[in-house]
Amino acid sequence: MTGTGGQGVQPMRVTGRADAEQLAAGVLATLADLQAVLEAETGHVRVGRVREGLADERRKAELSASYLQGLEAVKGNAVALARFAPEALQRLREVHAGFSRVVEENQIVLATARAVSESLVKGIAEEMNRQARPQVYAPLGHQPRRPETSQPLVVSKRF
């Protein structure tokens, strides 16, 4: 694949069976690498190893860009792929469907991790503010009104 999404290089043009199979094989290889990175990220984040899970962000971005370029080449050559290598095109569809499930699972795990971390930070901030409030009663047995703003919370990125 030689397309770079607008950087002046012409996208790959499929003119025969060999070209069609080469294009499909390249996209499938990129997809397999990207899927492996996503599965590793999902596994790490699922068990709480967020730092390890997000360590391959650069590789994931590179593979995603390469995969999107490959998809554009497949779209641009869809008729030729269907004519010269219909089985490769069907394989691409099947593998892409499986990849979609991996992406969905990854997004669910990341959203859950984000919600848990937000909940933890909010809980810590509330507990710190509760401890900072005076524990006395005002006249007529009511607690004094607490300040509307909370105190700043400092979080260290070191674990």
C-alpha positions as CSV (number, residue, x, y, z in Angstrom):
1,M,0.0,0.0,0.0
2,T,1.4,3.3,-1.0
3,G,-1.4,5.7,-0.1
4,T,-0.7,8.3,2.6
5,G,-3.9,10.2,2.8
6,G,-3.2,13.3,0.8
7,Q,0.6,13.6,0.9
8,G,1.0,13.4,-2.9
9,V,1.5,9.6,-3.2
10,Q,-1.0,7.8,-5.4
11,P,-3.1,5.1,-3.7
12,M,-2.5,1.5,-4.6
13,R,-4.3,0.4,-7.8
14,V,-5.3,-3.2,-8.0
15,T,-4.8,-4.5,-11.6
16,G,-4.8,-8.3,-11.0
17,R,-5.2,-11.1,-8.6
18,A,-1.7,-10.7,-7.2
19,D,-2.3,-7.0,-6.4
20,A,-5.7,-7.8,-4.8
21,E,-4.2,-10.5,-2.6
22,Q,-1.3,-8.3,-1.7
23,L,-3.6,-5.5,-0.6
24,A,-5.8,-7.8,1.4
25,A,-2.8,-9.5,3.1
26,G,-1.3,-6.1,4.0
27,V,-4.5,-4.9,5.6
28,L,-5.0,-8.2,7.4
29,A,-1.5,-8.1,8.8
30,T,-1.9,-4.5,10.0
31,L,-5.3,-5.5,11.5
32,A,-3.8,-8.5,13.4
33,D,-1.1,-6.3,14.9
34,L,-3.6,-3.6,15.9
35,Q,-5.9,-6.2,17.4
36,A,-3.0,-7.7,19.5
37,V,-2.1,-4.2,20.8
38,L,-5.8,-3.6,21.7
39,E,-6.2,-6.9,23.4
40,A,-3.0,-6.3,25.5
41,E,-4.2,-2.9,26.5
42,T,-7.6,-4.3,27.4
43,G,-6.1,-7.0,29.5
44,H,-3.8,-4.7,31.4
45,V,-6.5,-2.0,32.1
46,R,-9.0,-4.7,33.1
47,V,-6.8,-5.8,36.0
48,G,-5.8,-2.3,37.0
49,R,-2.5,-1.9,35.3
50,V,-3.4,1.3,33.5
51,R,0.2,2.5,33.0
52,E,1.2,-0.8,31.3
53,G,-2.1,-0.8,29.3
54,L,-1.5,2.6,27.9
55,A,2.2,2.1,27.2
56,D,1.8,1.3,23.5
57,E,-0.2,4.4,22.6
58,R,2.3,5.4,19.9
59,R,2.3,2.0,18.3
60,K,-1.5,1.9,18.5
61,A,-1.8,5.3,16.7
62,E,0.6,4.2,14.0
63,L,-1.2,0.9,13.4
64,S,-4.6,2.7,13.4
65,A,-3.4,5.2,10.8
66,S,-2.0,2.4,8.7
67,Y,-5.2,0.4,9.0
68,L,-7.3,3.4,8.0
69,Q,-5.1,3.9,4.9
70,G,-5.5,0.2,4.1
71,L,-9.3,0.5,4.4
72,E,-9.3,3.5,2.0
73,A,-7.3,1.5,-0.5
74,V,-9.8,-1.4,-0.1
75,K,-12.7,1.0,-0.7
76,G,-11.0,2.5,-3.7
77,N,-10.4,-1.0,-5.2
78,A,-13.6,-2.7,-4.0
79,V,-14.7,-3.6,-7.5
80,A,-11.3,-5.0,-8.4
81,L,-11.0,-6.9,-5.2
82,A,-14.4,-8.5,-5.7
83,R,-13.5,-9.4,-9.2
84,F,-9.9,-10.7,-8.7
85,A,-10.0,-12.0,-5.1
86,P,-13.5,-12.4,-3.7
87,E,-12.4,-14.8,-1.0
88,A,-9.8,-12.3,0.2
89,L,-12.5,-9.6,0.4
90,Q,-14.8,-12.0,2.3
91,R,-11.9,-12.8,4.7
92,L,-11.4,-9.0,5.2
93,R,-15.1,-8.6,6.1
94,E,-15.0,-11.5,8.6
95,V,-11.8,-10.4,10.3
96,H,-13.0,-6.8,10.4
97,A,-16.2,-7.9,12.2
98,G,-14.2,-9.7,14.8
99,F,-12.0,-6.7,15.2
100,S,-15.1,-4.5,15.8
101,R,-15.9,-6.7,18.8
102,V,-12.4,-6.3,20.2
103,V,-12.7,-2.5,19.8
104,E,-16.0,-2.5,21.5
105,E,-14.7,-4.5,24.4
106,N,-11.7,-2.2,24.7
107,Q,-13.9,0.8,24.8
108,I,-16.1,-0.7,27.5
109,V,-13.0,-1.5,29.7
110,L,-11.6,2.0,29.2
111,A,-14.9,3.6,30.0
112,T,-15.2,1.5,33.1
113,A,-11.7,2.4,34.2
114,R,-12.4,6.1,33.6
115,A,-15.6,5.9,35.7
116,V,-13.9,4.1,38.5
117,S,-11.0,6.6,38.6
118,E,-13.4,9.6,38.6
119,S,-15.4,8.0,41.4
120,L,-12.2,7.4,43.5
121,V,-11.0,11.0,43.0
122,K,-14.4,12.4,43.8
123,G,-14.7,10.1,46.9
124,I,-11.3,11.1,48.2
125,A,-12.0,14.8,47.6
126,E,-15.3,14.5,49.5
127,E,-13.7,12.7,52.4
128,M,-10.9,15.3,52.7
129,N,-13.5,18.1,52.7
130,R,-15.6,16.3,55.3
131,Q,-12.6,16.0,57.5
132,A,-11.8,19.7,57.0
133,R,-15.3,20.8,58.1
134,P,-15.8,21.7,61.8
135,Q,-17.6,18.9,63.6
136,V,-19.7,21.2,65.9
137,Y,-23.3,22.4,66.0
138,A,-24.4,25.9,65.5
139,P,-27.2,27.6,67.6
140,L,-30.5,25.7,67.4
141,G,-28.7,22.4,66.8
142,H,-27.9,22.8,63.2
143,Q,-24.5,22.2,61.7
144,P,-22.8,25.3,60.5
145,R,-23.1,25.9,56.8
146,R,-20.2,24.5,54.9
147,P,-18.3,26.5,52.3
148,E,-19.6,26.1,48.7
149,T,-16.2,25.5,47.3
150,S,-14.0,22.6,48.1
151,Q,-10.3,22.6,48.9
152,P,-7.9,21.8,46.1
153,L,-6.9,18.2,45.7
154,V,-3.3,17.4,44.7
155,V,-2.7,14.2,42.9
156,S,0.7,12.7,42.3
157,K,1.3,10.8,39.1
158,R,3.8,8.5,40.8
159,F,2.5,5.2,42.2
